[in-house]
Amino acid sequence: MLLRLGEVPNVIVSTPEAAMLVLKTNDLTFATRTSGPTLDVVGSASEGIIFAPYGEHWRQMRKICVVELLSAMQVRRIQSIMQAEIAHLVESVVTASSASPSGSAVVDVGKGLARLTNSVIARAVFGGKSRQQEAYLRELDVMAVLGGGFSLVDLFPSSRLVRWLSSSGRAMRRLHSRMQSILGDIIQDRKETKVPNGASDAATARDNEDLLDVLLRLGKEDTLSFPLTSDIISAVIFDIFSAATDTTAATLEWAMAELVRNPQAMARAKLEVRQTLGHRRSSTITSGDLAGLHYLRMVIKETLRLHPSAPLIHRASQENCRVMGYDIPKGTAVMINAFAVGRDTAHWGADAAEFRPERFEGVSVEYSSQGPHMEFIPFGAGRRQCPGGLFATTMLELVLANLLYHFDWAIPGGAGPETLDMGEVFGIIVHTRSSLHLQPSSACHLEDQTTGELS
């Protein structure tokens, strides 16, 4: 479908068959991204990974991401951070429940999950928490609001009048300047305080590196065809926060909402988690405990199918191309509608709009496999497939397993599942219309073991 947004023609891809042709058959042709006035304001955006045009710079930056920043080894290192922050989340829910006279406190699940993901990413990138990082996260929230919808200057890029009348560009420029200043200070502080390691303890030092350390080390090694400047490091850090915080929190919130709204799925998921893990005094479930949680993975896949965190996958044609009999000129913006692809009744059946994790039972569709017909693309596909899939799914599994093991969850006031607001707020990321508020109670198997207290 051709949709003209202002002056800009956009080809919308909404079926698995068309997605296959764009993301696999003609992957190289559609391996770049469009730019625009808003991204031009954030000049360093193209120096990172997400918004960079296809070329040597993008290839080398993606290699850094895959090999160094989000490799299986790096994700294993970050798991200890995930587990510590999840333990804090569990403790905060216990504290909130204990503080309620009736023991029936209502918890803002959405807010808690957002705080959790922000903390994990901040510690993974910077190694800890600081006021500077908190300031950066606040500015990132503002950036998400400013860049979350369609901007007039992007719809009418040739109009000087629109640029002059629009305040979004000026606001974005000021915001970007503040964010660059904060990151510049953090990077400079790290350069000044980092003590060079001798050859004897280089391996130990690498084991303790946070992601900023990795980027600074790669800059010193000078193995790229271009210098890894502070601006490029800032752009990569921006990409990591943008791609990993809101998306993961939104998916977790949707998963909890769907489980509460579907009591049978909730019961099966809780039973699997609790039977598999048994009675334990350890407060946090670790990645080593997750191997047998097959239904939990079905729940996550079904959540990603129905609620892809990024519903539109952006591409652009690098040359003239013909797809399904239609001519697509060079430079045309293409949006793959992952939301529609995941609900395509031809592939998912008449109940495609329903939450039914069992549909993945016995089906060889993994998180990042796209399915045999490109019907499942929560992390995109092709050359520009999201490199953070392992990080995201590890986080999703750990958080959900802990929430379902330690607590029973109910809609406040004894309301029925049908009363839960499942409305959506569309933007770069699709959030629930209302932050999810639920009433937790300690799981019975834990109360029996600890005389009423959560261990």
Contacts in CASP RR format, 6 or more apart in sequence:
PFRMAT RR
TARGET T0000
AUTHOR 0000-0000-0000
METHOD contacts of the structure
MODEL  1
MLLRLGEVPNVIVSTPEAAMLVLKTNDLTFATRTSGPTLDVVGSASEGII
FAPYGEHWRQMRKICVVELLSAMQVRRIQSIMQAEIAHLVESVVTASSAS
PSGSAVVDVGKGLARLTNSVIARAVFGGKSRQQEAYLRELDVMAVLGGGF
SLVDLFPSSRLVRWLSSSGRAMRRLHSRMQSILGDIIQDRKETKVPNGAS
DAATARDNEDLLDVLLRLGKEDTLSFPLTSDIISAVIFDIFSAATDTTAA
TLEWAMAELVRNPQAMARAKLEVRQTLGHRRSSTITSGDLAGLHYLRMVI
KETLRLHPSAPLIHRASQENCRVMGYDIPKGTAVMINAFAVGRDTAHWGA
DAAEFRPERFEGVSVEYSSQGPHMEFIPFGAGRRQCPGGLFATTMLELVL
ANLLYHFDWAIPGGAGPETLDMGEVFGIIVHTRSSLHLQPSSACHLEDQT
TGELS
1 11 0 8 1.000
1 12 0 8 1.000
1 14 0 8 1.000
2 9 0 8 1.000
2 10 0 8 1.000
2 11 0 8 1.000
2 12 0 8 1.000
3 9 0 8 1.000
3 10 0 8 1.000
3 11 0 8 1.000
3 12 0 8 1.000
4 10 0 8 1.000
5 150 0 8 1.000
5 155 0 8 1.000
6 155 0 8 1.000
6 156 0 8 1.000
7 155 0 8 1.000
7 156 0 8 1.000
7 157 0 8 1.000
7 158 0 8 1.000
7 159 0 8 1.000
8 154 0 8 1.000
8 155 0 8 1.000
8 157 0 8 1.000
8 333 0 8 1.000
9 332 0 8 1.000
9 333 0 8 1.000
10 332 0 8 1.000
10 333 0 8 1.000
10 334 0 8 1.000
10 335 0 8 1.000
11 326 0 8 1.000
11 328 0 8 1.000
11 332 0 8 1.000
11 333 0 8 1.000
11 334 0 8 1.000
11 335 0 8 1.000
12 335 0 8 1.000
12 337 0 8 1.000
13 19 0 8 1.000
13 22 0 8 1.000
13 334 0 8 1.000
13 335 0 8 1.000
13 336 0 8 1.000
13 337 0 8 1.000
13 341 0 8 1.000
14 337 0 8 1.000
14 340 0 8 1.000
14 341 0 8 1.000
15 340 0 8 1.000
15 341 0 8 1.000
15 344 0 8 1.000
15 346 0 8 1.000
16 341 0 8 1.000
16 342 0 8 1.000
16 344 0 8 1.000
16 346 0 8 1.000
16 347 0 8 1.000
16 373 0 8 1.000
16 374 0 8 1.000
16 375 0 8 1.000
17 324 0 8 1.000
17 373 0 8 1.000
17 374 0 8 1.000
18 323 0 8 1.000
18 324 0 8 1.000
19 336 0 8 1.000
19 341 0 8 1.000
19 374 0 8 1.000
19 377 0 8 1.000
19 381 0 8 1.000
20 373 0 8 1.000
20 374 0 8 1.000
21 323 0 8 1.000
21 324 0 8 1.000
22 30 0 8 1.000
22 315 0 8 1.000
22 323 0 8 1.000
22 334 0 8 1.000
22 336 0 8 1.000
23 30 0 8 1.000
23 313 0 8 1.000
23 315 0 8 1.000
23 336 0 8 1.000
23 370 0 8 1.000
23 374 0 8 1.000
23 377 0 8 1.000
23 380 0 8 1.000
23 381 0 8 1.000
23 382 0 8 1.000
24 374 0 8 1.000
24 381 0 8 1.000
24 382 0 8 1.000
26 321 0 8 1.000
26 323 0 8 1.000
27 381 0 8 1.000
27 382 0 8 1.000
27 383 0 8 1.000
28 318 0 8 1.000
28 383 0 8 1.000
29 317 0 8 1.000
29 318 0 8 1.000
29 319 0 8 1.000
29 321 0 8 1.000
30 315 0 8 1.000
30 316 0 8 1.000
30 317 0 8 1.000
30 318 0 8 1.000
30 321 0 8 1.000
30 334 0 8 1.000
31 54 0 8 1.000
31 315 0 8 1.000
31 318 0 8 1.000
31 382 0 8 1.000
31 383 0 8 1.000
31 384 0 8 1.000
32 53 0 8 1.000
32 54 0 8 1.000
32 55 0 8 1.000
32 315 0 8 1.000
32 316 0 8 1.000
32 318 0 8 1.000
33 50 0 8 1.000
33 51 0 8 1.000
33 52 0 8 1.000
33 53 0 8 1.000
33 54 0 8 1.000
33 314 0 8 1.000
33 315 0 8 1.000
33 316 0 8 1.000
33 384 0 8 1.000
34 314 0 8 1.000
34 316 0 8 1.000
34 331 0 8 1.000
34 333 0 8 1.000
35 46 0 8 1.000
35 51 0 8 1.000
35 53 0 8 1.000
36 154 0 8 1.000
36 157 0 8 1.000
37 151 0 8 1.000
37 153 0 8 1.000
37 154 0 8 1.000
37 157 0 8 1.000
37 163 0 8 1.000
37 169 0 8 1.000
38 147 0 8 1.000
38 151 0 8 1.000
38 153 0 8 1.000
38 154 0 8 1.000
38 168 0 8 1.000
38 169 0 8 1.000
38 172 0 8 1.000
39 45 0 8 1.000
39 46 0 8 1.000
39 51 0 8 1.000
41 169 0 8 1.000
41 172 0 8 1.000
41 173 0 8 1.000
41 176 0 8 1.000
42 172 0 8 1.000
42 176 0 8 1.000
43 176 0 8 1.000
44 180 0 8 1.000
44 231 0 8 1.000
44 232 0 8 1.000
44 234 0 8 1.000
44 235 0 8 1.000
44 238 0 8 1.000
45 51 0 8 1.000
45 52 0 8 1.000
45 235 0 8 1.000
45 238 0 8 1.000
46 52 0 8 1.000
46 53 0 8 1.000
46 235 0 8 1.000
47 57 0 8 1.000
47 231 0 8 1.000
47 232 0 8 1.000
47 235 0 8 1.000
48 58 0 8 1.000
48 61 0 8 1.000
48 232 0 8 1.000
48 235 0 8 1.000
48 236 0 8 1.000
48 238 0 8 1.000
48 239 0 8 1.000
49 58 0 8 1.000
49 61 0 8 1.000
49 62 0 8 1.000
49 65 0 8 1.000
49 236 0 8 1.000
49 239 0 8 1.000
49 387 0 8 1.000
50 239 0 8 1.000
50 242 0 8 1.000
50 243 0 8 1.000
51 239 0 8 1.000
52 58 0 8 1.000
52 61 0 8 1.000
54 318 0 8 1.000
54 383 0 8 1.000
54 384 0 8 1.000
56 225 0 8 1.000
57 226 0 8 1.000
60 224 0 8 1.000
60 225 0 8 1.000
60 226 0 8 1.000
61 232 0 8 1.000
61 236 0 8 1.000
62 387 0 8 1.000
64 215 0 8 1.000
64 218 0 8 1.000
64 236 0 8 1.000
65 236 0 8 1.000
65 387 0 8 1.000
65 388 0 8 1.000
66 387 0 8 1.000
68 74 0 8 1.000
68 214 0 8 1.000
68 218 0 8 1.000
69 211 0 8 1.000
69 214 0 8 1.000
69 215 0 8 1.000
69 236 0 8 1.000
69 240 0 8 1.000
70 387 0 8 1.000
70 388 0 8 1.000
70 389 0 8 1.000
70 390 0 8 1.000
70 391 0 8 1.000
72 390 0 8 1.000
74 211 0 8 1.000
74 214 0 8 1.000
75 390 0 8 1.000
75 391 0 8 1.000
75 394 0 8 1.000
76 287 0 8 1.000
77 207 0 8 1.000
78 120 0 8 1.000
78 124 0 8 1.000
78 391 0 8 1.000
79 286 0 8 1.000
79 287 0 8 1.000
79 394 0 8 1.000
79 398 0 8 1.000
81 120 0 8 1.000
81 123 0 8 1.000
81 124 0 8 1.000
82 120 0 8 1.000
82 394 0 8 1.000
82 395 0 8 1.000
82 398 0 8 1.000
82 399 0 8 1.000
83 284 0 8 1.000
83 286 0 8 1.000
83 398 0 8 1.000
84 284 0 8 1.000
85 116 0 8 1.000
85 119 0 8 1.000
85 120 0 8 1.000
85 123 0 8 1.000
86 116 0 8 1.000
86 284 0 8 1.000
86 285 0 8 1.000
86 398 0 8 1.000
86 399 0 8 1.000
86 402 0 8 1.000
87 283 0 8 1.000
87 284 0 8 1.000
88 116 0 8 1.000
88 119 0 8 1.000
89 112 0 8 1.000
89 113 0 8 1.000
89 115 0 8 1.000
89 116 0 8 1.000
89 399 0 8 1.000
89 402 0 8 1.000
90 283 0 8 1.000
90 284 0 8 1.000
90 402 0 8 1.000
90 406 0 8 1.000
90 454 0 8 1.000
91 283 0 8 1.000
92 112 0 8 1.000
93 107 0 8 1.000
93 406 0 8 1.000
93 407 0 8 1.000
93 440 0 8 1.000
94 442 0 8 1.000
94 454 0 8 1.000
96 105 0 8 1.000
96 107 0 8 1.000
96 440 0 8 1.000
97 103 0 8 1.000
97 104 0 8 1.000
97 105 0 8 1.000
97 107 0 8 1.000
97 440 0 8 1.000
97 441 0 8 1.000
97 442 0 8 1.000
99 105 0 8 1.000
103 441 0 8 1.000
104 439 0 8 1.000
104 441 0 8 1.000
105 439 0 8 1.000
105 440 0 8 1.000
106 412 0 8 1.000
106 437 0 8 1.000
106 438 0 8 1.000
106 439 0 8 1.000
107 437 0 8 1.000
107 438 0 8 1.000
107 439 0 8 1.000
107 440 0 8 1.000
108 435 0 8 1.000
108 436 0 8 1.000
108 437 0 8 1.000
109 253 0 8 1.000
109 256 0 8 1.000
109 435 0 8 1.000
109 436 0 8 1.000
109 437 0 8 1.000
109 438 0 8 1.000
110 249 0 8 1.000
110 253 0 8 1.000
110 432 0 8 1.000
110 435 0 8 1.000
110 436 0 8 1.000
111 435 0 8 1.000
113 249 0 8 1.000
113 252 0 8 1.000
113 253 0 8 1.000
113 256 0 8 1.000
113 399 0 8 1.000
114 245 0 8 1.000
114 246 0 8 1.000
114 249 0 8 1.000
116 249 0 8 1.000
116 399 0 8 1.000
117 244 0 8 1.000
117 245 0 8 1.000
117 246 0 8 1.000
117 248 0 8 1.000
117 249 0 8 1.000
117 252 0 8 1.000
117 395 0 8 1.000
118 137 0 8 1.000
118 245 0 8 1.000
118 249 0 8 1.000
119 129 0 8 1.000
120 395 0 8 1.000
121 240 0 8 1.000
121 241 0 8 1.000
121 244 0 8 1.000
121 245 0 8 1.000
122 128 0 8 1.000
122 129 0 8 1.000
122 133 0 8 1.000
122 137 0 8 1.000
123 129 0 8 1.000
123 210 0 8 1.000
124 210 0 8 1.000
124 211 0 8 1.000
125 210 0 8 1.000
125 211 0 8 1.000
125 212 0 8 1.000
125 237 0 8 1.000
125 240 0 8 1.000
125 241 0 8 1.000
126 133 0 8 1.000
126 186 0 8 1.000
126 210 0 8 1.000
126 212 0 8 1.000
127 210 0 8 1.000
127 212 0 8 1.000
128 210 0 8 1.000
130 186 0 8 1.000
132 182 0 8 1.000
132 185 0 8 1.000
132 186 0 8 1.000
133 186 0 8 1.000
135 182 0 8 1.000
136 179 0 8 1.000
136 182 0 8 1.000
136 183 0 8 1.000
136 186 0 8 1.000
136 241 0 8 1.000
137 241 0 8 1.000
137 245 0 8 1.000
139 175 0 8 1.000
139 178 0 8 1.000
139 179 0 8 1.000
139 182 0 8 1.000
140 179 0 8 1.000
140 238 0 8 1.000
140 241 0 8 1.000
140 242 0 8 1.000
140 245 0 8 1.000
142 175 0 8 1.000
143 172 0 8 1.000
143 175 0 8 1.000
143 176 0 8 1.000
143 179 0 8 1.000
143 242 0 8 1.000
144 242 0 8 1.000
144 246 0 8 1.000
144 428 0 8 1.000
144 429 0 8 1.000
146 168 0 8 1.000
146 171 0 8 1.000
146 172 0 8 1.000
146 175 0 8 1.000
147 168 0 8 1.000
147 172 0 8 1.000
147 428 0 8 1.000
148 427 0 8 1.000
148 428 0 8 1.000
148 429 0 8 1.000
149 427 0 8 1.000
149 428 0 8 1.000
151 166 0 8 1.000
151 168 0 8 1.000
151 169 0 8 1.000
152 162 0 8 1.000
152 165 0 8 1.000
152 166 0 8 1.000
152 168 0 8 1.000
153 159 0 8 1.000
153 162 0 8 1.000
153 163 0 8 1.000
153 166 0 8 1.000
153 168 0 8 1.000
153 169 0 8 1.000
156 162 0 8 1.000
163 169 0 8 1.000
179 234 0 8 1.000
179 238 0 8 1.000
180 231 0 8 1.000
180 234 0 8 1.000
183 230 0 8 1.000
183 233 0 8 1.000
183 234 0 8 1.000
183 237 0 8 1.000
183 238 0 8 1.000
184 230 0 8 1.000
184 234 0 8 1.000
186 212 0 8 1.000
187 212 0 8 1.000
187 216 0 8 1.000
187 230 0 8 1.000
187 233 0 8 1.000
187 234 0 8 1.000
188 230 0 8 1.000
190 212 0 8 1.000
190 213 0 8 1.000
190 216 0 8 1.000
191 216 0 8 1.000
194 213 0 8 1.000
194 216 0 8 1.000
197 204 0 8 1.000
197 205 0 8 1.000
206 217 0 8 1.000
209 217 0 8 1.000
211 237 0 8 1.000
211 240 0 8 1.000
212 233 0 8 1.000
212 237 0 8 1.000
215 228 0 8 1.000
215 233 0 8 1.000
215 236 0 8 1.000
215 237 0 8 1.000
216 233 0 8 1.000
218 224 0 8 1.000
218 228 0 8 1.000
219 227 0 8 1.000
219 228 0 8 1.000
243 386 0 8 1.000
243 388 0 8 1.000
244 388 0 8 1.000
244 391 0 8 1.000
244 392 0 8 1.000
246 309 0 8 1.000
246 429 0 8 1.000
246 431 0 8 1.000
247 309 0 8 1.000
247 310 0 8 1.000
247 392 0 8 1.000
247 429 0 8 1.000
248 309 0 8 1.000
248 392 0 8 1.000
248 395 0 8 1.000
248 396 0 8 1.000
250 307 0 8 1.000
250 309 0 8 1.000
250 429 0 8 1.000
250 430 0 8 1.000
250 431 0 8 1.000
250 432 0 8 1.000
251 300 0 8 1.000
251 303 0 8 1.000
251 304 0 8 1.000
251 307 0 8 1.000
251 309 0 8 1.000
251 392 0 8 1.000
251 396 0 8 1.000
252 396 0 8 1.000
252 399 0 8 1.000
252 400 0 8 1.000
253 431 0 8 1.000
253 432 0 8 1.000
253 435 0 8 1.000
253 436 0 8 1.000
254 303 0 8 1.000
254 306 0 8 1.000
254 307 0 8 1.000
254 432 0 8 1.000
255 299 0 8 1.000
255 300 0 8 1.000
255 303 0 8 1.000
255 396 0 8 1.000
255 400 0 8 1.000
256 400 0 8 1.000
256 403 0 8 1.000
256 409 0 8 1.000
256 436 0 8 1.000
256 438 0 8 1.000
257 420 0 8 1.000
257 422 0 8 1.000
257 432 0 8 1.000
257 436 0 8 1.000
258 265 0 8 1.000
258 299 0 8 1.000
258 302 0 8 1.000
258 303 0 8 1.000
258 306 0 8 1.000
258 307 0 8 1.000
258 355 0 8 1.000
259 265 0 8 1.000
259 266 0 8 1.000
259 269 0 8 1.000
259 299 0 8 1.000
259 404 0 8 1.000
259 409 0 8 1.000
260 266 0 8 1.000
260 409 0 8 1.000
260 410 0 8 1.000
260 411 0 8 1.000
260 417 0 8 1.000
260 420 0 8 1.000
260 438 0 8 1.000
261 355 0 8 1.000
261 417 0 8 1.000
261 418 0 8 1.000
261 420 0 8 1.000
261 422 0 8 1.000
262 355 0 8 1.000
262 417 0 8 1.000
263 417 0 8 1.000
265 299 0 8 1.000
265 355 0 8 1.000
265 356 0 8 1.000
265 357 0 8 1.000
266 404 0 8 1.000
266 409 0 8 1.000
268 295 0 8 1.000
269 295 0 8 1.000
269 296 0 8 1.000
269 299 0 8 1.000
269 357 0 8 1.000
269 400 0 8 1.000
269 404 0 8 1.000
270 404 0 8 1.000
270 405 0 8 1.000
270 408 0 8 1.000
270 443 0 8 1.000
272 292 0 8 1.000
272 293 0 8 1.000
272 294 0 8 1.000
272 295 0 8 1.000
272 296 0 8 1.000
273 293 0 8 1.000
273 296 0 8 1.000
273 401 0 8 1.000
273 404 0 8 1.000
273 405 0 8 1.000
274 404 0 8 1.000
274 405 0 8 1.000
274 443 0 8 1.000
274 445 0 8 1.000
276 289 0 8 1.000
276 292 0 8 1.000
276 293 0 8 1.000
277 285 0 8 1.000
277 289 0 8 1.000
277 401 0 8 1.000
277 405 0 8 1.000
278 445 0 8 1.000
279 445 0 8 1.000
279 449 0 8 1.000
280 455 0 8 1.000
281 449 0 8 1.000
281 450 0 8 1.000
281 455 0 8 1.000
282 455 0 8 1.000
283 454 0 8 1.000
283 455 0 8 1.000
284 402 0 8 1.000
285 398 0 8 1.000
285 401 0 8 1.000
285 402 0 8 1.000
285 405 0 8 1.000
286 398 0 8 1.000
287 394 0 8 1.000
287 397 0 8 1.000
287 398 0 8 1.000
289 401 0 8 1.000
290 296 0 8 1.000
290 397 0 8 1.000
290 398 0 8 1.000
290 401 0 8 1.000
293 397 0 8 1.000
293 401 0 8 1.000
295 357 0 8 1.000
296 397 0 8 1.000
296 400 0 8 1.000
296 401 0 8 1.000
296 404 0 8 1.000
297 360 0 8 1.000
297 397 0 8 1.000
298 357 0 8 1.000
298 358 0 8 1.000
298 360 0 8 1.000
298 361 0 8 1.000
299 357 0 8 1.000
299 400 0 8 1.000
300 367 0 8 1.000
300 393 0 8 1.000
300 396 0 8 1.000
300 397 0 8 1.000
300 400 0 8 1.000
301 357 0 8 1.000
301 360 0 8 1.000
301 365 0 8 1.000
301 367 0 8 1.000
301 376 0 8 1.000
302 355 0 8 1.000
302 356 0 8 1.000
302 357 0 8 1.000
302 359 0 8 1.000
302 360 0 8 1.000
303 355 0 8 1.000
304 367 0 8 1.000
304 376 0 8 1.000
304 378 0 8 1.000
305 342 0 8 1.000
305 343 0 8 1.000
305 348 0 8 1.000
305 376 0 8 1.000
305 378 0 8 1.000
306 342 0 8 1.000
306 343 0 8 1.000
306 353 0 8 1.000
306 355 0 8 1.000
307 430 0 8 1.000
308 338 0 8 1.000
308 339 0 8 1.000
308 342 0 8 1.000
308 377 0 8 1.000
308 378 0 8 1.000
308 430 0 8 1.000
309 378 0 8 1.000
309 429 0 8 1.000
309 430 0 8 1.000
310 338 0 8 1.000
310 428 0 8 1.000
310 429 0 8 1.000
311 337 0 8 1.000
311 338 0 8 1.000
311 339 0 8 1.000
311 426 0 8 1.000
311 427 0 8 1.000
311 430 0 8 1.000
312 335 0 8 1.000
312 336 0 8 1.000
312 337 0 8 1.000
312 338 0 8 1.000
312 339 0 8 1.000
313 335 0 8 1.000
313 336 0 8 1.000
313 338 0 8 1.000
313 377 0 8 1.000
313 380 0 8 1.000
314 333 0 8 1.000
314 334 0 8 1.000
314 335 0 8 1.000
315 333 0 8 1.000
315 334 0 8 1.000
315 335 0 8 1.000
315 336 0 8 1.000
315 384 0 8 1.000
316 331 0 8 1.000
316 332 0 8 1.000
316 333 0 8 1.000
316 334 0 8 1.000
317 328 0 8 1.000
317 329 0 8 1.000
317 330 0 8 1.000
317 331 0 8 1.000
317 332 0 8 1.000
317 334 0 8 1.000
318 330 0 8 1.000
318 331 0 8 1.000
319 330 0 8 1.000
320 327 0 8 1.000
320 328 0 8 1.000
320 329 0 8 1.000
320 330 0 8 1.000
321 327 0 8 1.000
321 328 0 8 1.000
322 328 0 8 1.000
328 334 0 8 1.000
336 377 0 8 1.000
336 380 0 8 1.000
338 377 0 8 1.000
338 378 0 8 1.000
338 380 0 8 1.000
339 430 0 8 1.000
341 374 0 8 1.000
341 375 0 8 1.000
341 376 0 8 1.000
341 377 0 8 1.000
342 348 0 8 1.000
342 352 0 8 1.000
342 375 0 8 1.000
342 376 0 8 1.000
342 377 0 8 1.000
343 352 0 8 1.000
343 353 0 8 1.000
344 352 0 8 1.000
344 375 0 8 1.000
345 352 0 8 1.000
347 373 0 8 1.000
347 375 0 8 1.000
348 359 0 8 1.000
348 375 0 8 1.000
364 371 0 8 1.000
365 371 0 8 1.000
365 376 0 8 1.000
367 378 0 8 1.000
367 379 0 8 1.000
367 389 0 8 1.000
367 393 0 8 1.000
368 379 0 8 1.000
368 385 0 8 1.000
368 389 0 8 1.000
369 376 0 8 1.000
370 376 0 8 1.000
370 377 0 8 1.000
370 380 0 8 1.000
370 381 0 8 1.000
374 381 0 8 1.000
379 385 0 8 1.000
379 386 0 8 1.000
379 388 0 8 1.000
379 389 0 8 1.000
379 392 0 8 1.000
380 386 0 8 1.000
386 392 0 8 1.000
403 409 0 8 1.000
405 443 0 8 1.000
406 442 0 8 1.000
406 443 0 8 1.000
406 446 0 8 1.000
406 454 0 8 1.000
407 440 0 8 1.000
407 441 0 8 1.000
407 442 0 8 1.000
407 443 0 8 1.000
408 440 0 8 1.000
408 441 0 8 1.000
408 442 0 8 1.000
408 443 0 8 1.000
408 444 0 8 1.000
409 438 0 8 1.000
409 439 0 8 1.000
409 440 0 8 1.000
410 438 0 8 1.000
410 439 0 8 1.000
410 441 0 8 1.000
411 417 0 8 1.000
411 419 0 8 1.000
411 420 0 8 1.000
411 438 0 8 1.000
411 439 0 8 1.000
412 437 0 8 1.000
412 438 0 8 1.000
412 439 0 8 1.000
413 439 0 8 1.000
414 439 0 8 1.000
421 432 0 8 1.000
421 433 0 8 1.000
421 434 0 8 1.000
422 432 0 8 1.000
423 432 0 8 1.000
423 433 0 8 1.000
423 434 0 8 1.000
424 430 0 8 1.000
424 431 0 8 1.000
424 432 0 8 1.000
424 433 0 8 1.000
425 431 0 8 1.000
425 432 0 8 1.000
425 433 0 8 1.000
442 452 0 8 1.000
442 453 0 8 1.000
442 454 0 8 1.000
446 452 0 8 1.000
446 454 0 8 1.000
446 455 0 8 1.000
447 453 0 8 1.000
447 454 0 8 1.000
449 455 0 8 1.000
END
